[in-house]
Amino acid sequence: MKAALTVFWKEVRENLRDRRTVINTLLTGPLMAPLMFVLIINAAVTREFDKADKALPVPVAGAANAPNLIAALRRAGVEIRDAPADPERAVREQEVDLVLRIPAGYAAAWNAGDPAQVELVYDQSQRDAQGPVARLRGLLDAYAAQNGAMRLVARGIAPALTRPLVVAERDQSTAQARSGTLFGMLPYFFILGVFIGGMALAIDTTAGERERQSLEPLLANPVSRGGLLAGKLGATSAFALTTLLLGITAFSIAGRFLPTHKLGMSLELGLHFAALTLLVMLPLVVLLASLQTLAAAFAKSFREAQTYLSLLMFVPAIPTLLLSLYPLKTQDWMYAVPLMGQQVTIMRLLRGDPIAPYQFGLCFAATALAALLACLVTAWVYRSERLAISA
């Protein structure tokens, strides 16, 4: 234990003197992600609300064919503009978001009581056009419903007869639960922060020392390989855990600057959330540190280790991608899968959903078992004499 603590403090002191490691641990991982998240969300929300408050500009071709419709759109806050000569080309080249085209036969169909058709020209693949299109379609539907009801009243028919079924919606989501749709990437940021926090230290303590030819003298000391590995893993885990703590703190502070109230959401990242997140992430910190050290042990240079660990960085993204592409209902077996268990648990904490104690225990125990196996494999590699061979 004394040897392990000595190695632990040696690695910590050496890497604290490395400015690159300190920047990766204290800035890149825990601080940049919350900052970018806040800036992007604020910019997107502010832009959408500004567009909703302003008049909707709509180029209209054939406005003279439907003066009543145009007047109704103007009253609803639509700014009528002249349509381009080629609406399809203008939409494809993003000169305009949409074009409303009213054919010459609109008035005749309307006066005859037949369905009067208008054309909405837009490009669904353009994200900027989705909001204006939905807004204009809602206005057109409201205009059609209003005039349809007036036609029925004029004929002595109650408009309610055309709606034999009325759906009353009862949304059971809470403001905190709705935040899960917007902050679904938060668990991945925590996991990625842990990976980045321990990455530089894991490389330096094995491949870096081998490249500097300081690993062989260290292994020649009368200290067990297990003690050396324990010290190195402890230092790597400490840096990764520090990154996690800073990341949770940074997101807790950043959450206060997000316009969640405008979206009808609530983001609760208090002490209860932080404590339970740390609990389920603790064995994952050791697991990732062991895997990083194991991968770096097979590299003979710092650059080669960076390549290995850069490929390993894709592993934490797998559960996030799976749950994004296949939004499965949460089941108990998910808690027993490392990375996925943490993803599911943190998401449920974020949504404010109840989590049974056995589910916490299953997540912690399964990941701890995987971490133990990774430590044993890494220890077996450390006992190999090839470990000290330099490039």
C-alpha positions in Angstrom: 0.0 0.0 0.0 2.9 2.3 0.8 4.5 1.7 -2.5 1.2 2.2 -4.3 0.7 5.6 -2.5 4.3 6.6 -3.4 3.7 5.8 -7.1 0.3 7.6 -6.9 1.7 10.9 -5.6 4.6 10.6 -8.1 2.3 10.4 -11.1 0.0 13.1 -9.7 2.9 15.6 -9.1 4.5 14.9 -12.5 1.2 15.4 -14.4 0.2 18.5 -12.5 3.4 20.0 -13.8 2.3 19.1 -17.3 0.3 22.0 -18.5 -1.3 20.0 -21.3 -2.7 17.4 -18.8 -4.0 20.1 -16.5 -5.8 21.9 -19.4 -7.4 18.6 -20.6 -8.5 17.7 -17.1 -9.7 21.0 -15.8 -10.8 22.9 -19.0 -11.4 20.8 -22.1 -13.5 18.1 -20.5 -15.6 19.7 -17.8 -15.8 23.3 -18.8 -15.9 23.5 -22.6 -18.9 21.1 -23.0 -21.2 23.0 -20.6 -20.1 26.3 -22.1 -20.8 25.2 -25.7 -24.1 23.5 -24.6 -25.4 26.8 -23.0 -24.3 28.9 -26.0 -25.9 26.6 -28.5 -29.2 26.1 -26.6 -29.6 29.8 -25.8 -28.8 30.8 -29.4 -31.3 28.2 -30.8 -34.1 29.1 -28.4 -33.6 32.8 -28.7 -33.7 32.6 -32.5 -36.9 30.5 -32.6 -38.7 32.8 -30.1 -37.6 35.9 -32.0 -38.9 34.4 -35.2 -42.2 33.5 -33.5 -42.7 37.1 -32.2 -42.0 38.7 -35.6 -44.3 38.8 -38.5 -44.1 35.7 -40.8 -42.8 36.7 -44.2 -44.6 34.7 -46.9 -44.0 35.2 -50.6 -47.4 34.7 -52.4 -47.9 34.0 -56.0 -51.4 34.8 -57.2 -52.5 36.9 -54.2 -55.1 38.6 -56.2 -57.0 35.3 -56.6 -57.9 35.1 -52.9 -58.2 38.6 -51.4 -60.2 37.3 -48.3 -57.5 34.7 -47.6 -54.8 37.3 -47.9 -56.6 39.6 -45.6 -57.0 36.9 -43.0 -53.3 36.0 -43.2 -52.4 39.7 -42.7 -54.6 39.9 -39.6 -52.8 36.8 -38.2 -49.4 38.5 -38.5 -48.3 37.3 -41.9 -46.2 39.7 -44.0 -47.3 39.2 -47.6 -44.5 39.6 -50.1 -44.1 39.2 -53.9 -43.2 35.7 -55.0 -40.1 35.0 -57.0 -40.5 34.2 -60.7 -39.5 30.6 -60.1 -40.7 29.5 -56.7 -39.2 26.0 -56.9 -35.7 27.2 -57.7 -35.9 29.9 -55.1 -36.8 27.4 -52.4 -34.1 24.9 -53.5 -31.4 27.5 -53.5 -32.7 28.8 -50.1 -33.5 32.3 -51.3 -36.8 32.0 -49.5 -38.1 29.5 -46.9 -41.4 28.9 -48.6 -43.8 30.2 -51.2 -47.6 30.1 -51.1 -49.1 29.8 -54.6 -52.8 30.5 -55.2 -54.0 29.2 -58.6 -56.3 31.1 -60.9 -59.2 28.7 -60.3 -59.2 29.3 -56.6 -62.1 31.8 -56.6 -64.3 29.7 -58.9 -63.9 26.6 -56.7 -64.5 28.6 -53.6 -67.7 30.2 -55.0 -69.0 26.8 -56.1 -68.5 25.4 -52.7 -65.8 23.0 -53.9 -62.5 22.5 -52.1 -60.2 25.4 -53.1 -56.6 24.3 -53.5 -53.5 26.3 -52.6 -49.9 25.1 -53.1 -47.2 25.4 -50.4 -43.8 25.2 -51.9 -41.0 24.4 -49.5 -38.0 22.1 -48.9 -38.5 19.8 -45.9 -34.8 19.1 -45.6 -34.1 22.7 -44.7 -34.4 23.0 -40.9 -34.9 26.8 -41.1 -38.0 26.3 -43.1 -39.7 23.8 -40.8 -40.9 26.5 -38.3 -42.4 28.9 -40.9 -44.0 26.0 -42.8 -45.7 24.7 -39.7 -46.8 28.2 -38.7 -48.3 28.9 -42.1 -49.9 25.5 -42.3 -51.6 26.1 -39.0 -53.0 29.4 -40.1 -54.3 27.9 -43.3 -55.9 25.0 -41.4 -57.6 27.5 -39.0 -58.9 29.6 -41.9 -60.3 26.5 -43.6 -61.9 25.3 -40.4 -63.5 28.7 -39.7 -65.0 29.0 -43.1 -66.1 25.4 -43.2 -68.0 26.0 -40.0 -69.6 29.2 -41.4 -70.8 27.2 -44.5 -72.5 24.7 -42.3 -74.2 27.4 -40.2 -75.4 29.1 -43.3 -77.1 25.8 -44.3 -78.6 25.4 -40.8 -76.3 22.6 -39.8 -74.5 22.6 -36.5 -70.6 22.4 -37.1 -70.3 20.0 -34.2 -72.0 17.3 -36.3 -68.9 17.1 -38.4 -66.8 16.1 -35.4 -68.4 13.0 -33.9 -65.2 12.3 -31.9 -63.4 14.8 -29.7 -60.0 13.8 -28.2 -59.2 15.3 -24.8 -55.5 15.1 -24.2 -54.0 14.5 -20.7 -50.3 14.9 -20.8 -48.7 13.1 -17.9 -45.2 14.5 -18.3 -43.7 16.9 -15.8 -41.5 19.9 -16.5 -38.5 18.0 -15.3 -39.4 14.9 -17.4 -39.7 17.0 -20.5 -36.2 18.2 -20.0 -35.0 14.7 -20.9 -35.8 15.3 -24.6 -33.4 18.3 -24.7 -30.7 17.2 -22.3 -30.5 13.6 -23.5 -26.8 14.0 -24.3 -25.9 15.0 -20.7 -24.9 11.5 -19.6 -22.6 11.2 -22.6 -20.9 14.4 -21.7 -20.2 13.0 -18.2 -18.8 9.8 -19.6 -16.8 11.5 -22.2 -15.4 13.9 -19.6 -14.2 10.9 -17.5 -12.5 9.5 -20.6 -10.8 12.7 -21.5 -9.8 13.4 -17.9 -7.9 10.1 -17.6 -6.6 9.8 -21.1 -3.4 11.9 -20.9 -2.4 10.4 -17.6 -3.0 6.8 -18.8 -0.8 7.4 -21.8 2.0 9.1 -19.9 2.2 6.6 -17.1 2.8 3.7 -19.5 3.6 4.5 -23.1 5.1 7.9 -22.2 7.5 6.4 -19.6 8.4 3.7 -22.0 9.2 6.3 -24.7 11.3 8.3 -22.2 12.9 5.0 -21.1 12.0 5.7 -17.5 9.6 2.7 -17.1 12.3 0.0 -17.0 14.2 1.7 -14.0 10.8 2.1 -12.3 10.0 -1.6 -12.7 13.5 -2.5 -11.4 12.7 -1.1 -8.0 11.9 -3.7 -5.3 8.1 -3.0 -5.6 5.5 -5.5 -6.8 4.0 -4.9 -10.2 0.6 -4.8 -8.5 1.7 -1.9 -6.3 3.0 0.0 -9.3 -0.2 -0.6 -11.2 -2.4 0.3 -8.2 -0.6 3.7 -8.0 -0.8 4.4 -11.7 -4.5 3.4 -11.9 -5.2 5.4 -8.7 -3.7 8.5 -10.3 -5.5 8.1 -13.6 -8.8 7.5 -11.7 -8.2 10.5 -9.5 -7.8 12.8 -12.6 -10.9 11.2 -14.3 -12.9 11.6 -11.1 -11.8 15.2 -10.7 -13.0 15.8 -14.3 -16.3 14.3 -13.5 -16.8 16.4 -10.4 -15.9 19.6 -12.3 -18.3 18.5 -15.1 -21.2 18.0 -12.8 -20.5 21.3 -11.1 -20.1 23.1 -14.4 -23.4 21.7 -15.8 -25.2 22.6 -12.5 -24.1 26.2 -12.9 -24.7 26.3 -16.7 -28.2 24.9 -16.1 -29.1 28.2 -14.4 -28.5 30.1 -17.6 -30.6 27.9 -19.9 -34.0 29.2 -20.9 -35.8 26.1 -19.7 -38.8 28.1 -18.4 -39.5 29.3 -21.9 -39.7 25.7 -23.1 -41.9 24.5 -20.2 -39.0 22.4 -18.8 -37.2 22.2 -15.6 -33.5 21.1 -15.1 -32.7 20.0 -11.6 -29.0 19.3 -11.0 -28.7 19.7 -7.3 -26.9 17.8 -4.6 -29.2 14.8 -4.8 -28.5 14.4 -8.5 -24.8 15.0 -8.1 -24.4 12.4 -5.3 -26.3 9.7 -7.1 -24.5 10.4 -10.4 -21.1 10.1 -8.6 -22.2 6.8 -7.0 -23.1 5.1 -10.3 -20.1 6.7 -12.1 -17.5 5.7 -9.6 -17.0 2.1 -10.8 -17.1 3.3 -14.4 -14.2 5.7 -13.6 -12.1 2.7 -12.6 -13.2 0.7 -15.6 -12.3 3.3 -18.1 -9.0 4.1 -16.4 -8.1 0.3 -16.5 -9.1 0.1 -20.2 -7.1 3.2 -21.0 -4.0 1.9 -19.1 -4.4 -1.5 -20.8 -4.6 0.0 -24.3 -1.6 2.2 -23.6 0.4 -0.8 -22.3 0.5 -2.2 -25.8 1.8 1.0 -27.3 5.5 1.7 -27.6 5.2 5.5 -28.1 3.1 8.3 -26.9 1.7 8.9 -30.4 0.8 5.2 -30.9 -1.0 5.2 -27.5 -3.0 8.3 -28.6 -4.1 6.4 -31.7 -5.3 3.4 -29.6 -7.1 5.6 -27.1 -8.7 7.7 -29.8 -10.3 4.6 -31.2 -11.3 3.5 -27.7 -13.1 6.8 -27.3 -15.8 5.6 -29.6 -16.9 3.0 -27.1 -18.7 5.4 -24.7 -20.7 6.7 -27.6 -22.2 3.3 -28.5 -24.9 3.2 -25.7 -25.9 6.9 -26.5 -26.3 6.1 -30.2 -28.3 2.9 -29.5 -30.7 4.7 -27.2 -31.0 7.6 -29.6 -31.8 5.4 -32.6 -33.8 2.8 -30.7 -35.5 4.5 -27.8 -36.2 1.3 -25.9 -38.3 1.1 -22.8 -36.0 1.0 -19.7 -35.6 -2.6 -18.5 -33.7 -4.1 -15.6 -31.1 -5.8 -17.9 -29.9 -2.4 -19.1 -28.6 -1.5 -15.6 -26.3 -4.5 -15.8 -24.5 -3.3 -18.9 -21.6 -1.0 -18.2 -22.0 2.4 -19.9 -25.6 1.7 -20.8 -26.5 1.3 -17.1 -24.9 4.7 -16.3 -26.7 6.3 -19.3 -30.1 5.0 -18.3 -29.6 5.8 -14.6 -28.5 9.4 -15.2 -31.3 10.0 -17.7 -33.9 8.8 -15.2 -32.4 11.0 -12.5 -32.5 13.9 -14.9 -36.2 13.2 -15.7 -37.0 12.8 -12.0 -38.2 9.2 -12.5 -38.1 6.9 -9.6 -35.2 4.3 -9.5 -35.4 1.3 -7.3 -32.5 0.6 -4.9 -31.9 -2.8 -6.6 -31.5 -1.0 -9.9 -28.8 1.3 -8.4 -27.2 -1.8 -6.9 -27.3 -3.7 -10.2 -25.7 -0.8 -12.1 -23.0 -0.3 -9.5 -22.2 -4.0 -9.0 -22.1 -5.0 -12.7 -19.8 -2.1 -13.6 -17.6 -2.8 -10.6 -17.3 -6.4 -11.7 -16.3 -5.3 -15.2 -13.8 -2.9 -13.6 -12.3 -5.7 -11.5 -11.9 -7.9 -14.6 -10.3 -5.0 -16.5 -7.9 -4.5 -13.6 -7.0 -8.2 -13.5 -6.2 -8.2 -17.2 -4.2 -5.1 -16.9 -2.3 -6.6 -13.9 -1.5 -9.7 -16.0 -0.1 -7.5 -18.8 2.0 -5.6 -16.2 3.5 -8.8 -15.0 4.9 -9.4 -18.5 8.6 -8.7 -19.1 7.7 -7.2 -22.5 6.2 -4.2 -20.7 9.6 -2.7 -20.1 10.8 -3.1 -23.7 11.1 0.4 -25.3 10.5 1.3 -28.9 
